[in-house]
Amino acid sequence: MRSRQTGVLVAMCLLGAVMSGAEDKKAPLTEQHRMQLIRTFSSDLVYIRTQFPMGKTGLTLKDGKVSPSGDTLRRQLALWGPSVKPGDRAIITRMDLKNDRIHFEINGGPVKKEKWYQHLQVGVGGGAVSPGGGQDPINNPRGSYVDLVFDRHIPDLTIEQVKQLLWPVFDFDARSPLEAYLESVPPKVKEAIKNHRVLVGMNREMVIYAKGRPEKKIREKDGETDYEDWIYGEPPHDVDFIRVVGDQVVRVETMTVGGEKTVRTEKEIDLGGPTVATAAQKESQPLKAPTLRRPGEEGPNPPPDTGSTPPAKVPDTPSSPTHLVSASFEK
């Protein structure tokens, strides 16, 4: 009997130690880490991985999953329009730590903030005017927000841990909009964009990232269906005709220099709903050694020319599509 009681006591002690260790891992955020997070993420520039809708309802991120998503997000985007989309650059304009969540506002947030002097009114000629001027109906707020939610309280986290948790929505490491955008699309689309190839089922933005803005556009109508033919290239080079209906590529026709014609109409990818990044998409890449050189700047002893293929030219972002930038991709 005594040995049994001793065994029970030992088991309870071990269980208590395990529970204590688990509680230590979920210890509340320390004041030191709180100040570090505020200093780091206030007014920080990031690239966007996921579509944010405009309006007062932003996104929620918990356990690596973004909500709303699917049909709910599609309806919000159709109703309010996008605030930012994958590949866009944004600024974190506000960060609040509240009980069980960290609140991040981007590009001013979804609600316009008034200055203190806009609440003052001065009587002039029997009327009242605001010395700061009235509200500008054109300057509507176009920002949004994301809430990083935890269980019960915000645990003790470092800066790098918070960046990892925010990976589905923010990219802190990308050097260009293209690099950030490629991490938000399916692998098949990513490979096609790198090779400047258009797949049936792509949306307009993917085509622009893969080929750039079209040199020519032809708008036509087939019965009751309106469509656009985006034309890339001119003879004597290959010419691509990309047919777009709504926001989707439905036909890809290529005329080669030798006169060969290929037509693809069968859907090659199915994007489903709006682009929403997930934590599972993140690729495990080796950490790069720190450097003080600017992006693209060569070191003091550049490697000798081995005759390898030069970096491919990749179209710039949709915001400046008429220019091309050089970018190399790891195979």
N, C-alpha and C positions, 0 to 999 in steps of 0.2 A: 504493500500500500504506500509506504513511504517513497519507494523508488518511482511509483507511478506519479505521485504528487511532485516529485522532483523533476520528472520528465515534462509534466504539464507546465511547471514554472519556467523551465528552460525554453520551452516552445513559446510561451508568452513573451519572454524577454527578447527572443529572436524576432518575433512578430513586431514587437514595439520598436526594435532597432530598424527593421525594414520600413515601417511606417514613418519613423522619424526621418530616415534618409529620403523618403519620397517627399515629405513635407519640406525638407531642406531644398530639394530641387525646385519646388514651387514657392520658394520664399518670395515675399513681396519685393518690389523694385526698390533698390537702395537709393538714397539721396544722391550719391555720387554718380550712379548710372543714369538717374533721372536728369541731372544737369548735363551730362554728356550727350544724351539723346536730344535734348532741347537745343543745345548748341549745334549739333550736327545736322539735324533735319529741318531746322527753321531756315527758310529761304534757300533750300537746296534744289539744284536742278536735276531732273530725272528724265529718262525716256519712258514712254508709256508702252505697256505690253497688252493691255486689254481695253476694249471700248468702254468709255464712261458716258452715260446719258446725261443730258442737261436736265434741269429741273431740280427740285428740292430733295429728291431721293437719289442718294449716291450708291456706292457699292459697300458690301460687307465681306470681309475676308476672315475665315475661321478654319483652322485645321487644313490650310492649303487650298480651300475651295472658295471660289468667288460666287457671290449671289447679289442680285438676281442673275440668272443665266437663261439660256434657251428661249422659249416663247415669251416669257415675262420680260426679259431684256430686249427682245426684238420689238415688243409692243412699246416699251418706253422709248427706244430709239426712233421708232416710227412716229411717236406722238411728240417728243420733245427735240429729237435730233441728237447727234453725238456732241459731247463736250470736247473730248479728245479721243484719238484712236491709236492703235498700235503704230509705233514709229514716231509719233509726235513728241516734241520736247515740251516739258511743263515745269513749273516751279512750285514747290511746296510753300504756300504762303501762310499756312497756319498749322500748328500741331498742338493738340491738347491731350492730356492724360486723364482719363475719366474712369474711375472704378475698375471695370473689367475690359476696357478698350483704350486703344490709342487712335485718336481722330486726326486724319491728315486731310487738309484742304489744298486743292491745286488750283492755280490760276485765279485766285481770289475767292474761291468757293462758290456755292450755288446761289447765295443771297448777297445782294449788293450792300456793302457797309457804308453808312453815312458818316461824314465827319461831324465833329461836335458842333461846329459853327453852322451846319446846315439845319440844326434844330432851332436856331435863333431867328427871330423876326423883328424887324424894325418898322415902326409906323411912319409912312410917308404919304402925305396928302389924304389922310383918312383911311388909307389902306395899310397893308402889311406886306413887306417883302423880306426875303431871306438874303442876308449879305453874301452868302456863299453861292447864291444862285439856286434855282429849283432843280429837281431831279431831271436828268437827261433821259427821255424815254427811249432813245436809240441805244444808249450805252447800257444794255442789259447785261446782267452777270452771265458769264459763259463758263464758269468754273464748275468743279464738282468736288467730291470727297470720297474717301474710303475709310471705313472703321476696321481696324485690326482687333478682333475680339478674342478674349481668353475666357477661361473658366474661373468664375468668382472674383479674381483680381489679376492685375498685371504682374507677371512674375519678374524676377530679377534678370534682366537681359542686357547684353552688350550691344554696341552699335552694329557689329557684324551679324549678330543673331537676328536683330530687327530687320536688317537688309535681306537676310535669307527668307524671313517670314513674308516680306513684302514682294518677293520675287514674282509671283503671279501678276502683279499690277505695275510695279516699278522696276526699272533697270538702272542701277547706279553705276554700272561698269561699261556700258556700251560706248563706243567712240563715235558712232554715227547713227542717224535714224534707220539706215538700212540694216545695220547690225542688230539693233533692237527689234526691228520688224521681223527679221528672219527667225528670231527666237519665239515669235508668237504664232507662227503658222505650222501646219503639219509638215513632217519630214519630206513628203513627196513634193509639196509646194516649195519648200525651202530649196531642195535640190534643183527644181525647175527654174526658179528665179536666178540661182547662181549660174545656170547654164543659159540664161536669157531665152528660155523656152516657155511658150504659153500652152496651158492645158485647158481642155474643154471643161468648164465648171468653175474656172477662176473668176474672181470678181474684178472690177475695173482697177482697183488699187493694186492688186497683184500683177496685173498686166503692165501697169506703169512702172512698178518696181523691176519687172523683168525686162521690159523693152524700152521704157521711157515714154514720154508723150508721143502720140502718133503724129507723123508728119502730115498726114491727110486724114480727113474724116468724111464719110459719105453717109448721109441720113436717108433712109428709104423706108418703104412700108410694104409688108407682105400680107395682103388681106387686111386684117384688123391689127396686125402686130407691127409696131414700130421697132426699127433696129438701126444700129450704126455699124458700118464697116470701118475699122481702124486699119490704115495701110502703113506698112513699114517697109522701107527700101524702094529702090528704083532700078529698072534695067540699066546696065547689064548684070546687076547683082540680083540675089534672091529677093523675092517680094512676098511678104506675109499679109494676108487679109484676115483680120480678127473680127468676127461678127459678135456684137454685144447686144443682148436684149435685156432691158432693164439694167441690172447690175451683174449680169452673168454672161460669160463667154459660151456661145452655143455652137460655134463653128470656127475652125481654124483651117485656112487654105494657104498653101505655099506653092509658089511658082519658082522653080529653080532656074539657074542660068542655062542649063541644058534643055529647058522646055518641059521638064517633068512636073506634073501637077499632083499634089497630095491634098486630100480633104479629110478632116477628122470632125465628126459630129457627135460621136458617142461620148457621154460624160466620162471623164477620166478621174475626176475627184468630186467628192460630195462634201461641201463645206457645212451643210446643215445650218445652224443658227449663226448669230454674230460671233466674231472672233473673241474667245475668252481664254486667256492663258491659264494653265494649271501648274501646280508645283511639280507634277510628274514629267513635264516637258523639259525641265532644266537638265542640261547635260553636265556631267561631271568633267570639268576641264581643269588641267593643272594650273595652279596659281602662277602668275607671271611675276618675275622678279621686279621690284620697284625700280623706277628710272625717272630721271629728271628731264629726259628728252621729250620733245613734243611728238604727237602722233605723226608717223611718217618720216621723222628725222632719223638719219642713219647714224650709226655709232662711229667711233674714231677709226675703226678698222673694218670696213664693210667686207662681207665674204666675197671671194672671187667669183667671176661669172662662170657658171658650169654649163651654160647653154640650155638651161631649163626654160620652160615656157613662161613668158612674161605675164604679170598679173593681168587679169581680164578687166575690161572697162565695164563698169556697172552704172546704170542710170542712177541719178541722184533722186532725192525724195520728190514726191508729187508737188511739193511747194515750190521747187525750182527745177522743173523737169527738162528744161531746155539745155541744161548743162550736164556733162558727164564727169564722173570722178573715177579715179583708179582705185580699185580695191582688190585685195587678194584674199582667197579663201583657203582654209586648210582642207585638204582632202583626206 
